[in-house]
Amino acid sequence: MNRHVRTVATLLPIISLTLLLAGCPKRPAMTATTAPPPLPPAAVAPPTPAAPAPAPVAPAPVAPPTVAPAPAPAPPKEYRSNTALKQIFFTFDKADLRPDDTQTLAASAAYLKANPNQLVLIEGHCDERGTAEYNLALGERRAKAAMTYLVSNGVEASRITTISYGKERPGCTGKNEACWSKNRNDTFLTKER
């Protein structure tokens, strides 16, 4: 029996290996009807010499579209001096209109009523004496006094703008009464509506 066991022990691995190999699926054999036709032998062409690479061609410049530019908006009109409107002057530290200045303002009112397309800017000025704050307030009172006179003589208030420069824009820079009296004024500028 011993011999029998040895034979079985030797045969057992061989049988197992055979069964294992027999159990694996095999590829189906190709028949003449399912096989692809053989490829023709490739024709060997002689090597062709390399052609020189074409020179790069720059793209033609494209002209920008020709659109007429929109016209620029008209610049805002600036106030300018107007020879028809004369300056008026004030006494020291006052905003009261003097009699001869009311005649000047009456002529200005007549011009502005005859030219309703004109807007007017009244600049109030002072001499250099006093603080900047005080002179700004005084210049404003002087400009308002002239505006009140023009409005009372038929000029529309909506056409008038006032500004005070106080002592900041002197017309004369001397340190004497003759120069100071020139700086205490209302100046009138106009522009079209």
Phi, psi and chi 1 to 4 in degrees:
 res  aa     phi    psi   chi1   chi2   chi3   chi4
   1 MET       -  -28.2  177.6  154.7  159.4      -
   2 ASN   -61.1  -38.2 -130.0   -9.5      -      -
   3 ARG   -69.8  -36.7 -159.5  170.7  145.4 -162.9
   4 HIS   -63.6  -41.2 -126.0  -60.0      -      -
   5 VAL   -68.7  -37.0  173.5      -      -      -
   6 ARG   -68.8  -39.7  -93.7 -166.4 -141.2  155.6
   7 THR   -65.9  -43.8  -53.5      -      -      -
   8 VAL   -67.1  -38.5  172.1      -      -      -
   9 ALA   -67.3  -32.0      -      -      -      -
  10 THR   -78.7  -38.8  -53.6      -      -      -
  11 LEU   -77.4  -27.7  -72.3  174.9      -      -
  12 LEU   -59.1  -46.8 -170.7   57.0      -      -
  13 PRO   -66.1  -33.3  -15.2   20.8      -      -
  14 ILE   -68.6  -43.0  -65.4  173.0      -      -
  15 ILE   -66.0  -42.0  -65.3  171.6      -      -
  16 SER   -62.3  -41.3  -63.9      -      -      -
  17 LEU   -66.8  -40.0 -174.3   59.8      -      -
  18 THR   -64.0  -45.8  -54.4      -      -      -
  19 LEU   -64.2  -37.4  -72.5  174.7      -      -
  20 LEU   -65.1  -45.0 -177.8   64.9      -      -
  21 LEU   -70.1  -34.5  -68.9  176.1      -      -
  22 ALA   -71.6  -26.2      -      -      -      -
  23 GLY   -80.0  -16.8      -      -      -      -
  24 CYS   -74.2  136.1  -69.8      -      -      -
  25 PRO   -67.6  147.8   22.7  -28.2      -      -
  26 LYS  -110.0  157.4  -66.9 -176.2 -178.5  176.4
  27 ARG   -73.5  139.0  -69.6  178.0   76.0 -173.4
  28 PRO   -67.6  142.8   21.2  -27.6      -      -
  29 ALA   -73.8  142.4      -      -      -      -
  30 MET   -87.4  136.7  -67.4 -168.4  129.2      -
  31 THR  -103.3  172.6   61.0      -      -      -
  32 ALA   -63.9  -28.6      -      -      -      -
  33 THR   -79.5  -24.7   58.3      -      -      -
  34 THR  -102.8   -9.8   61.1      -      -      -
  35 ALA   -77.8  141.4      -      -      -      -
  36 PRO   -70.6  151.1   23.0  -29.3      -      -
  37 PRO   -65.6  148.3   23.0  -29.5      -      -
  38 PRO   -67.9  146.7   22.2  -29.1      -      -
  39 LEU   -77.0  143.2  -64.5  174.2      -      -
  40 PRO   -68.5  151.4   23.8  -29.0      -      -
  41 PRO   -62.2  137.8   13.4  -18.6      -      -
  42 ALA   -68.3  132.3      -      -      -      -
  43 ALA   -77.6  129.8      -      -      -      -
  44 VAL   -92.8  112.5  178.2      -      -      -
  45 ALA   -91.3  145.3      -      -      -      -
  46 PRO   -65.6  145.4   21.9  -27.5      -      -
  47 PRO   -62.3  136.4   20.1  -25.5      -      -
  48 THR   -93.2  142.8   56.0      -      -      -
  49 PRO   -66.3  143.8   18.4  -24.4      -      -
  50 ALA   -66.9  127.9      -      -      -      -
  51 ALA   -76.0  144.8      -      -      -      -
  52 PRO   -64.2  142.0   19.5  -26.8      -      -
  53 ALA   -67.2  138.0      -      -      -      -
  54 PRO   -66.7  146.8   20.9  -27.5      -      -
  55 ALA   -65.1  138.9      -      -      -      -
  56 PRO   -63.8  137.5   18.9  -25.3      -      -
  57 VAL  -104.0  123.2  177.1      -      -      -
  58 ALA   -73.5  139.3      -      -      -      -
  59 PRO   -65.0  145.0   21.2  -28.4      -      -
  60 ALA   -63.9  137.5      -      -      -      -
  61 PRO   -63.5  138.2   18.7  -25.9      -      -
  62 VAL   -97.5  122.7  176.5      -      -      -
  63 ALA   -72.2  136.9      -      -      -      -
  64 PRO   -64.2  152.2   20.4  -27.4      -      -
  65 PRO   -61.0  140.5   17.5  -25.1      -      -
  66 THR   -92.2   95.2   55.2      -      -      -
  67 VAL  -112.4  128.9  175.6      -      -      -
  68 ALA   -64.6  130.0      -      -      -      -
  69 PRO   -66.3  146.1   22.8  -29.8      -      -
  70 ALA   -69.6  142.3      -      -      -      -
  71 PRO   -65.3  141.1   20.6  -28.4      -      -
  72 ALA   -67.6  144.7      -      -      -      -
  73 PRO   -64.3  148.1   21.9  -29.4      -      -
  74 ALA   -64.3  135.7      -      -      -      -
  75 PRO   -65.1  150.4   22.2  -29.0      -      -
  76 PRO   -63.3  142.1   20.3  -28.1      -      -
  77 LYS   -74.4  139.7  -66.3 -179.1  179.6  166.7
  78 GLU   -95.4  151.1  -61.0  -71.0  -34.6      -
  79 TYR   -70.1  139.1  -76.1  101.1      -      -
  80 ARG  -135.2  158.9  -62.9  179.3 -173.8 -156.0
  81 SER   -66.2  150.2   61.7      -      -      -
  82 ASN  -134.1  120.8 -173.8  -31.2      -      -
  83 THR   -64.7  -19.0   56.2      -      -      -
  84 ALA   -75.1  -17.0      -      -      -      -
  85 LEU  -113.2  111.3  -55.7  176.4      -      -
  86 LYS   -93.1  153.8  -52.5  -73.6 -175.1 -149.1
  87 GLN   -66.4  152.5  -74.8 -178.4  -42.7      -
  88 ILE  -119.8  155.0   60.0  169.9      -      -
  89 PHE  -123.5  158.3  -62.7   90.7      -      -
  90 PHE  -127.7  155.6  -63.9   88.3      -      -
  91 THR   -78.9  165.9   56.2      -      -      -
  92 PHE   -57.8  130.3  174.2   71.0      -      -
  93 ASP    61.2   27.2 -160.3   29.2      -      -
  94 LYS  -128.6  156.2  -59.7  -73.9 -177.7 -166.0
  95 ALA  -124.6   14.8      -      -      -      -
  96 ASP   -80.8  142.4  -58.3  -33.4      -      -
  97 LEU   -79.3  132.4  -61.3  175.0      -      -
  98 ARG   -84.1  154.2  -59.3 -176.9  -56.9 -175.9
  99 PRO   -55.6  -43.6  -24.6   31.6      -      -
 100 ASP   -69.2  -26.3   46.6  -31.5      -      -
 101 ASP   -75.4  -28.1  -70.2  -38.2      -      -
 102 THR   -67.1  -31.1   57.4      -      -      -
 103 GLN   -66.3  -40.5  -68.3  175.6   -4.7      -
 104 THR   -63.5  -42.6  -57.8      -      -      -
 105 LEU   -67.8  -34.1  -77.3  174.1      -      -
 106 ALA   -63.3  -40.3      -      -      -      -
 107 ALA   -66.9  -37.9      -      -      -      -
 108 SER   -65.2  -41.5  -65.0      -      -      -
 109 ALA   -62.7  -41.8      -      -      -      -
 110 ALA   -62.7  -42.5      -      -      -      -
 111 TYR   -62.5  -46.2  170.1   82.1      -      -
 112 LEU   -66.6  -34.9  -69.6  169.5      -      -
 113 LYS   -69.3  -33.5  -73.0 -169.6  -68.3 -175.3
 114 ALA   -77.4  -16.1      -      -      -      -
 115 ASN  -126.0   73.6  -65.3  -79.4      -      -
 116 PRO   -68.2   -9.8   23.6  -31.1      -      -
 117 ASN   -84.9   -1.3   63.8  -30.0      -      -
 118 GLN   -95.7  130.7  -65.2  -73.3  -53.2      -
 119 LEU   -98.4  150.6  -58.7  176.2      -      -
 120 VAL  -126.1  140.2   64.7      -      -      -
 121 LEU  -114.2  124.7  172.3   65.5      -      -
 122 ILE  -105.4  118.5  -55.1  172.1      -      -
 123 GLU   -99.9  123.0  -62.9  178.1  -20.6      -
 124 GLY   -93.6  128.6      -      -      -      -
 125 HIS  -125.5  155.4  -62.4  -84.8      -      -
 126 CYS  -134.1  166.6  -58.6      -      -      -
 127 ASP   -81.0  179.3   63.5   33.8      -      -
 128 GLU   -77.9  -10.8   66.7 -178.3   23.6      -
 129 ARG   -76.7  140.9  -63.1  173.4  -70.6  179.9
 130 GLY    98.2  169.3      -      -      -      -
 131 THR   -76.6  162.9   65.0      -      -      -
 132 ALA   -62.6  -41.4      -      -      -      -
 133 GLU   -64.3  -44.9  -65.7   81.1   14.5      -
 134 TYR   -61.6  -44.7  178.7   80.7      -      -
 135 ASN   -69.3  -32.0  -78.2  -38.9      -      -
 136 LEU   -63.0  -43.0  -78.9  171.7      -      -
 137 ALA   -66.8  -40.6      -      -      -      -
 138 LEU   -65.7  -42.5  179.7   58.7      -      -
 139 GLY   -61.9  -36.4      -      -      -      -
 140 GLU   -66.4  -42.6 -175.9  176.2  -17.3      -
 141 ARG   -62.3  -38.2  -72.6 -165.4  -51.4  -87.8
 142 ARG   -66.0  -43.7  -71.0  174.3  174.6  170.8
 143 ALA   -65.3  -39.4      -      -      -      -
 144 LYS   -67.3  -34.9  -63.7  -86.0 -174.3 -168.3
 145 ALA   -62.8  -42.8      -      -      -      -
 146 ALA   -67.8  -39.6      -      -      -      -
 147 MET   -62.4  -44.7  177.8 -178.4  173.9      -
 148 THR   -59.6  -41.1  -58.9      -      -      -
 149 TYR   -64.5  -45.6 -174.2   90.7      -      -
 150 LEU   -63.5  -42.7  -68.4  174.1      -      -
 151 VAL   -64.5  -41.2  170.1      -      -      -
 152 SER   -67.2  -15.2   69.0      -      -      -
 153 ASN  -106.0   22.1  -78.8  -84.1      -      -
 154 GLY    97.8    4.2      -      -      -      -
 155 VAL   -88.5  132.2  179.3      -      -      -
 156 GLU   -64.3  132.9  -61.7  169.4   17.0      -
 157 ALA   -62.8  -29.3      -      -      -      -
 158 SER   -67.7  -14.0   62.8      -      -      -
 159 ARG   -91.5   -4.4  -66.0  173.8   52.4 -160.1
 160 ILE  -113.5  133.8  -57.7  172.1      -      -
 161 THR  -123.5  140.7  -56.5      -      -      -
 162 THR  -118.9  151.7   61.5      -      -      -
 163 ILE  -150.2  146.9 -171.1  167.5      -      -
 164 SER  -114.0  130.9  173.7      -      -      -
 165 TYR  -105.6   -3.0  -71.6  112.2      -      -
 166 GLY    54.7 -129.2      -      -      -      -
 167 LYS   -98.7   11.1   63.0 -179.1 -177.3  177.7
 168 GLU   -75.9  -21.8  -59.9  -55.2  -44.1      -
 169 ARG  -127.5   71.3  -67.5 -173.0  177.7 -174.2
 170 PRO   -71.1  141.3   27.2  -33.6      -      -
 171 GLY   -83.8  -24.4      -      -      -      -
 172 CYS  -130.9  137.9 -177.7      -      -      -
 173 THR  -109.3    8.4   57.3      -      -      -
 174 GLY   -70.0  162.3      -      -      -      -
 175 LYS  -108.1   55.1  -53.7  -79.0 -174.5 -166.6
 176 ASN  -148.1  167.7   54.4   50.1      -      -
 177 GLU   -63.5  -34.8 -178.6   56.3   36.4      -
 178 ALA   -61.1  -39.7      -      -      -      -
 179 CYS   -76.6  -42.5 -162.9      -      -      -
 180 TRP   -61.6  -37.4  -68.1  -28.6      -      -
 181 SER   -66.1  -28.1   65.7      -      -      -
 182 LYS   -73.8  -28.9  -68.1  177.1 -174.5  174.5
 183 ASN   -82.2  -15.8  -69.9  -24.7      -      -
 184 ARG   -88.4   85.2  -63.5 -172.3  -57.3 -102.0
 185 ASN  -149.9  168.9   68.2   67.2      -      -
 186 ASP  -112.0  131.5  -82.1  -11.8      -      -
 187 THR  -112.4  139.0  -59.2      -      -      -
 188 PHE  -113.5  126.7  -59.5   85.1      -      -
 189 LEU  -122.7  152.6  -54.0  172.5      -      -
 190 THR  -133.0  161.3   60.6      -      -      -
 191 LYS  -153.8  160.9   73.2  174.1 -179.1  177.8
 192 GLU   -77.5  151.9  -70.6 -176.3   22.6      -
 193 ARG   -62.1      -  -79.5 -171.7 -158.2 -137.8
